[in-house]
Amino acid sequence: MQDPAHKASHMPSTPPGTPGPPGPTGPIAPISSSSSSTSGSSGGAGASNASSASGSRPGTPGAARAYVLRFISGKYQGGEFPIVNDKPIIVGRSSDLDMVLVEDMVSRKHARISMQQDQIWIEDLGSTNGSFVNGEKIKRARLKEGDRVLIGTSILKVIAGEGARVDTTDAKRDLENVAAARRSSQPRTMSGSIEEVPLPDLLQLFGTSKKSGVLVIRTESDDVGKIFMRKGLIYFASINDLEEIPPMKSIFRMLTWQKGLFDLDPPDEREFPNEITVSVQEVLMEGLRQLDEFNEIRSALPDLNTRLVLSQPLLPPLRDLKPEELDILQLAHSFGHLETLLNKSQATDLDTVQFILKLIKNAYLRPE
């Protein structure tokens, strides 16, 4: 049977399509810069990714581009709605609107999305819970291809369409059919793929909109990560329900995951002995900083399956070590394998590997 500690740290070594640096796959791995693209955006009128959605298709000079809104999460996931020049889309809960989203977090008349001269705009219509573009709450903002809009529990992505239809009546009916099909097959209200919505972007959306619930991520390698949120703040996290891996370390590892499915489950009222209270912004800033630094030294690490043993004879004095380094030395003596050390250490993966490399360099430990 596979050691659960081994399972918890099994992750892809490089983002899809990104050539990775030499060296073993570690508990934390490189993350693509596109996954954190929202962390530097700012809110306000027209400030969210205010770049042009205009342009002509390659090979067809002067041809107007067609765009659709694709639902990539929520009860309407899989549905699409065309964006038509000079034909505004009024979004809300009221049945007489253009795009009807029947859910409690959507106001009767929530937002307006329109395209004029190939420029796409979204305007919040004074909704109760707000409209968000790439994680930022907006009043009015310009959209471009690839932007993600959060309304209620639905995430819509602006995509270019080949000859997109202009019949919004059919699109409205199709959304109703999509919702009906999902009601019969899927009880959760919010789900999707972290390839479509990278985890940093997803967390930022949930943090800014102050959502509560348990974000569950399932990878292709059967790892299950859980991030517990209360009004937009993170208060606990785990991978495969392992208690030995601290919450922050679990989150930092999950930030490297490139493939998998997510669900937003209802809030979990359990109390955890080692709860934390951190904002999404704090997690992303520190997590991505650690990942950058880890990637710089990962090529120097032994393979995860390498056994680390105390040097014999042990010549350098133990008194020269800091308490944290002594802790790592003791873990190496007790458990040996690098992967187990990373899971057992209470320090972050970055700090742990820095301690290990120092202990190897100064002849306290040696790879076997």
FENHUWO-V532606 format. One record per residue. OMEGA is omega in whole degrees, -180 to 180 (none if undefined). NEAR is the number of other ideal C-beta (glycine too) atoms within 10 Angstrom. D_LAST is the distance of its C-alpha to the last C-alpha in Angstrom with 1 decimal. Layout:
omega->(OMEGA:OMEGA)
near->(NEAR:NEAR)
d_last->(D_LAST:D_LAST)
//
This chain:
omega->(-178:176:-179:178:177:-178:-175:-175:180:-176:177:-176:180:174:178:176:-179:178:-176:176:179:177:-175:172:-178:177:169:-172:-178:177:-175:-178:-180:-178:-178:-173:-176:-171:-179:-178:-179:-176:178:-174:175:-174:-174:179:-174:176:-169:172:-176:178:-180:178:176:177:179:-176:175:-178:179:179:176:-179:173:172:180:178:-179:175:178:-175:179:-176:-178:179:178:179:-177:172:-173:178:175:176:-176:176:175:-176:178:-177:-177:-173:-178:-179:-179:178:-175:177:-174:175:-172:-174:178:178:-179:173:-165:-174:176:176:-176:176:178:-179:177:173:-176:-179:171:180:175:-176:179:-178:-179:-174:173:174:-173:175:-179:175:-179:177:-175:167:175:-178:177:-177:173:179:-180:178:179:-178:177:174:-175:176:-180:173:-179:180:178:180:176:-180:177:177:-176:-180:-179:-179:-178:177:176:-180:179:179:180:178:178:180:178:-180:-180:180:-180:178:-177:-175:-172:-178:-176:-177:-176:-180:180:-178:178:168:177:180:-179:-174:177:179:-179:179:-180:176:-178:180:-178:-180:174:-180:174:179:179:177:-177:179:179:-177:179:179:175:170:179:177:179:176:-174:-176:178:-178:175:178:179:-179:175:176:178:172:-180:178:179:-178:-174:-180:-177:-177:-177:178:178:-180:-178:178:-180:180:179:-175:-176:-178:179:-180:178:172:171:180:178:180:177:-174:179:173:-179:-176:-177:180:176:173:-178:176:177:-178:177:-179:-178:-179:-178:-179:-179:174:-180:180:178:-179:179:-179:-180:-176:-173:-179:180:-177:170:176:-178:-179:-179:176:178:-178:177:179:179:-4:180:-173:-178:-176:178:-178:179:-176:173:179:-179:179:175:177:180:178:179:177:179:178:-175:-170:172:-171:-178:-177:179:177:-179:179:-176:-177:177:176:177:177:-180:-180:-178:-179:176:177:-178:180:178:-179:177:-178:-177:171:171:179:172:175:-179:none)
near->(3:7:11:13:19:14:15:25:24:17:19:19:15:17:19:9:7:14:7:15:13:7:15:15:17:24:23:25:22:21:25:15:11:12:23:20:17:23:17:6:16:9:16:13:12:13:16:25:21:16:11:12:21:13:13:12:13:7:6:9:7:6:11:14:19:20:23:20:27:18:21:21:25:26:23:28:20:14:25:19:23:19:24:19:15:8:13:15:21:17:30:23:18:15:9:9:17:17:23:18:25:15:16:11:19:24:22:13:16:25:24:19:24:18:23:11:8:15:14:23:17:26:17:21:15:11:19:10:19:20:27:24:26:24:26:20:18:24:16:16:27:20:29:19:15:15:22:24:23:28:28:26:23:25:24:27:19:21:17:14:15:8:6:17:14:13:11:16:8:11:21:17:11:16:22:13:11:18:19:11:12:19:11:7:7:12:9:16:21:22:19:20:14:21:12:17:20:23:25:23:22:27:29:27:24:23:22:20:20:14:21:16:20:17:22:17:20:15:19:11:12:9:19:15:23:19:26:22:23:16:11:17:17:24:17:22:26:20:27:17:10:14:9:13:24:17:21:19:26:20:25:24:27:25:23:25:24:22:14:20:15:23:18:23:17:10:14:15:5:8:8:14:6:9:12:17:10:16:13:23:14:15:23:23:13:16:24:18:12:19:23:13:14:23:19:10:15:22:11:13:20:18:13:18:10:14:14:24:12:15:14:7:5:12:9:12:8:10:6:9:18:10:6:15:18:15:17:26:20:12:21:25:12:10:17:16:20:25:22:21:22:26:25:19:23:13:16:20:23:19:16:23:25:18:25:26:15:15:22:18:10:14:11:25:24:15:13:10)
d_last->(23.6:21.5:20.2:22.7:20.3:18.6:22.1:23.1:20.9:21.5:23.6:24.8:22.9:26.1:29.8:31.9:33.0:30.8:28.5:25.1:23.0:19.9:16.7:15.5:17.9:17.7:19.8:22.4:23.4:26.1:29.6:32.7:35.3:38.0:36.6:37.6:40.9:43.0:41.6:43.9:47.0:50.1:52.8:56.6:59.3:58.0:54.9:52.2:51.0:54.6:54.1:56.5:56.3:59.0:58.8:59.8:57.9:56.5:59.2:61.9:63.4:65.1:64.1:63.4:60.0:59.8:57.5:56.6:55.0:52.3:51.3:47.5:47.3:49.8:52.5:53.7:50.3:51.0:54.5:55.9:58.9:60.5:61.3:64.7:66.4:69.1:68.4:66.7:64.5:65.2:62.4:62.9:63.6:67.3:68.2:70.6:67.9:66.3:62.7:62.8:59.7:60.5:58.3:58.8:56.9:59.1:62.5:65.6:65.7:62.3:61.8:63.4:61.5:63.6:63.5:66.1:66.1:62.6:61.3:59.8:60.3:59.5:61.6:61.1:64.5:64.1:61.8:60.7:57.0:56.8:55.6:52.2:51.0:47.3:46.9:49.8:53.1:55.9:59.7:60.1:57.6:57.4:55.0:53.2:51.5:48.2:49.2:48.6:51.5:51.1:54.3:54.1:51.1:51.4:49.4:51.3:49.9:52.3:51.9:54.0:56.0:57.6:61.3:60.6:63.4:65.8:67.1:65.8:67.8:65.7:62.5:63.7:64.4:61.0:59.2:61.1:60.1:56.4:56.5:58.4:55.8:52.9:54.8:55.0:51.3:49.3:50.1:48.0:49.8:47.1:44.3:42.9:39.9:37.5:37.8:41.5:41.1:37.7:36.4:37.1:40.7:41.1:40.2:42.5:45.3:44.9:44.6:47.7:49.7:48.7:47.7:46.6:44.5:41.0:39.4:37.3:35.0:33.8:31.3:31.1:27.8:29.7:28.4:31.4:31.7:34.7:36.2:39.1:42.0:45.2:47.8:45.4:42.9:39.5:39.1:36.0:33.3:30.7:28.5:28.9:30.6:27.3:28.5:25.1:25.1:27.8:30.7:30.2:26.5:27.8:30.5:28.3:26.1:29.2:30.6:28.2:29.5:31.7:33.0:34.5:37.7:39.0:41.7:43.4:44.1:46.7:45.8:43.8:45.6:42.8:41.7:38.0:36.9:34.9:37.3:37.3:40.2:39.3:41.2:39.9:40.4:38.1:35.3:35.7:35.9:32.8:30.8:31.5:30.9:27.4:26.7:27.9:25.7:22.6:23.4:23.5:19.9:18.2:17.4:15.2:12.9:9.7:10.6:11.9:10.0:6.5:5.3:5.9:6.8:9.8:10.1:12.1:14.9:15.3:17.9:18.9:21.5:21.0:24.6:23.8:21.9:24.0:24.3:22.6:19.5:19.6:19.8:16.6:14.9:16.6:15.5:11.8:12.7:14.8:13.2:9.5:9.5:10.7:13.8:14.9:14.6:16.8:19.2:19.5:20.0:23.7:23.3:23.7:20.9:21.8:21.8:18.5:16.6:18.5:17.5:13.8:14.2:16.4:14.0:11.3:14.3:15.8:13.0:13.0:9.4:6.4:3.8:0.0)
//
